[in-house]
Each structure stands twice: as structure tokens, then as C-alpha cells.
Amino acid sequence: MTHDFWNDRWATRNIGFHEGAPNEMLVAHADRLGLGPGDRVFVPLTGKTRDVSWWLSQGHRVVGAELNEGAVRELFAELDRDPEVTDSGPLQRFEAGGLVVFVGDVFDVTAERLGDVAAVYDRAALVALPPDLRDRYAAHVTSITDAAPQLVLCFEYEPSQADGPPFSIDEDEIERCYGDAYAFELLDVRDRALRGVPARETAWLLRS
Ligand SMILES: C[S@@+](CC[C@H](N)C(=O)[O-])C[C@H]1O[C@@H](n2cnc3c(N)ncnc32)[C@H](O)[C@@H]1O
């Protein structure tokens, strides 16, 4: 998916992926990441998800990376926070309180820019990317977080019945993307309809 594809989706408000409340699987399974107070959580491909607000409410710090500047401005506005904006190489860095979001391409987020993170929370990130980019993304996130544990929420459906994104990610694809760096466990499966197609939302715990 190109940057234009996502910027067009934000410009035309074609953002059906955005949930109005914290994700149910996140709330049910975040404790499996074993985080302590104040630990930083990386939320790649952040959008303006309400999950950020949930992580902050649990006493964690959050660092995100999102291509679309308008989405990030909306995220801070909806949290009633006025960010300080600075340049960080090719990225812009928005910060307020315990929240930092890099605006730009996630592939420009280096380990140094990101800083220490105790976990990765991926909701609608891996599934947003086509296979070639997905490989690169998985290797990149593993590298810049030093293989921090991940809670990864995916969709699974019969691929012939719908086009991505979201793409269907099954266990074989988790193994292909993360099997070298992580052991993984399926925590939860819930039935969902995806544009009229029967689908399952899955929650995976990845530990190195
Ligand atoms: C399917 S949405 C998911 C957003 C959020 N995680 C949620 O659950 O609502 C994918 C997001 O990734 C962003 N995105 C896509 N490619 C990106 C990239 N290369 N770097 C940073 N963000 C990207 C898009 O702008 C979009 O907001």
C-alpha cells in the first residue's frame, strides 16, 4: 500500500478501521505482556486509535508511528493534549506527557529515535500491509524493538472472498513473519464480519 493510498483514506474519511472505543482483545489480554508501571509501549501504524488512551489510562507510556499528520493531530486533540512538535530526521515528533508519536514512514523510525520499549501492540498494522511490505515491516519492528514481546491482533478470512487491507493473516503467516525471532501463542479468537465476509479476529502473543 502506498503512502498516497493511506493519505487518501484519511482525506476522504474512509477510516472504517478506526474503532470508537478501546479494542476488546487489547483490554482482555494486555496483562499477558507482563508490563510494569510506566513501561513504554510501541503502537506502530497508530492512526488515531482509542487504544492509545487506554494504554495511558493504565499508567503506561506510549510511542507511536503514523504516516498521516492529520490523524496524529486528531489523536492529540481527542486526548485533549497540546503536543510539542520537533523534527527528528525525516520524521516529525509529537510529544505531550507520556505520549510520543512520530509522523512519517515507520521505516524511518530507528532504534535510537524510538528509545526503549517494553512491548509492541499491533492492532491493524501487520494486516494493513501487503506481503512484500509485511516481511520488511516484521523484520524492522523486531530489530528496532530488540524483539520486545508483542500483542498482535489480526484478521483471518478466506482470502478469495475479500481484498485487503485488512489482509488475512493466519498462523502460517505469523510463523513466516516472526517465527525466526519469536515463539508465539494464540490467545483468543472471536467471530467478526468483515465487509459482509465471515472473519475471525485473532490475538497472538509473541515472545522472544
Ligand atoms: C488500518 S490503519 C490502523 C490504525 C490503528 N492501528 C487502528 O487500530 O485504528 C493503518 C494505519 O497505518 C498508517 N500507515 C500505513 N503505512 C504506514 C507507514 N509506512 N508508516 C506509518 N504509518 C503507516 C495509515 O495511515 C493508517 O492510519
The ligand as an SDF file (V2000), in Angstrom:
LIG
                    3D

 27 29  0  0  0  0  0  0  0  0999 V2000
   -5.5320    0.0130    9.2330 C   0  0  0  0  0  0  0  0  0  0  0  0
   -4.9560    1.5240    9.9190 S   0  0  0  0  0  0  0  0  0  0  0  0
   -4.8120    1.0780   11.6380 C   0  0  0  0  0  0  0  0  0  0  0  0
   -4.6850    2.2650   12.5620 C   0  0  0  0  0  0  0  0  0  0  0  0
   -4.7100    1.8930   14.0650 C   0  0  0  0  0  0  0  0  0  0  0  0
   -3.6960    0.9350   14.4150 N   0  0  0  0  0  0  0  0  0  0  0  0
   -6.0770    1.4210   14.4900 C   0  0  0  0  0  0  0  0  0  0  0  0
   -6.1870    0.3040   15.0220 O   0  0  0  0  0  0  0  0  0  0  0  0
   -7.0540    2.1760   14.3230 O   0  0  0  0  0  0  0  0  0  0  0  0
   -3.2910    1.5910    9.3570 C   0  0  0  0  0  0  0  0  0  0  0  0
   -2.6120    2.9200    9.6340 C   0  0  0  0  0  0  0  0  0  0  0  0
   -1.2560    2.8300    9.2540 O   0  0  0  0  0  0  0  0  0  0  0  0
   -0.8340    4.0280    8.6590 C   0  0  0  0  0  0  0  0  0  0  0  0
    0.3140    3.6800    7.8180 N   0  0  0  0  0  0  0  0  0  0  0  0
    0.2960    2.9590    6.6780 C   0  0  0  0  0  0  0  0  0  0  0  0
    1.5310    2.7810    6.2040 N   0  0  0  0  0  0  0  0  0  0  0  0
    2.3730    3.4000    7.0750 C   0  0  0  0  0  0  0  0  0  0  0  0
    3.7870    3.5770    7.1290 C   0  0  0  0  0  0  0  0  0  0  0  0
    4.5750    3.0740    6.1920 N   0  0  0  0  0  0  0  0  0  0  0  0
    4.3120    4.2570    8.1700 N   0  0  0  0  0  0  0  0  0  0  0  0
    3.4940    4.7720    9.1460 C   0  0  0  0  0  0  0  0  0  0  0  0
    2.1490    4.6410    9.1400 N   0  0  0  0  0  0  0  0  0  0  0  0
    1.5940    3.9660    8.1110 C   0  0  0  0  0  0  0  0  0  0  0  0
   -2.0690    4.5150    7.9060 C   0  0  0  0  0  0  0  0  0  0  0  0
   -2.0690    5.9080    7.6670 O   0  0  0  0  0  0  0  0  0  0  0  0
   -3.1920    4.0920    8.8570 C   0  0  0  0  0  0  0  0  0  0  0  0
   -3.5210    5.1270    9.7540 O   0  0  0  0  0  0  0  0  0  0  0  0
  1  2  1  0
  2  3  1  0
  2 10  1  0
  3  4  1  0
  4  5  1  0
  5  6  1  0
  5  7  1  0
  7  8  2  0
  7  9  1  0
 10 11  1  0
 11 12  1  0
 11 26  1  0
 12 13  1  0
 13 14  1  0
 13 24  1  0
 14 15  1  0
 14 23  1  0
 15 16  2  0
 16 17  1  0
 17 18  1  0
 17 23  2  0
 18 19  1  0
 18 20  2  0
 20 21  1  0
 21 22  2  0
 22 23  1  0
 24 25  1  0
 24 26  1  0
 26 27  1  0
M  CHG  2   2   1   9  -1
M  END
$$$$
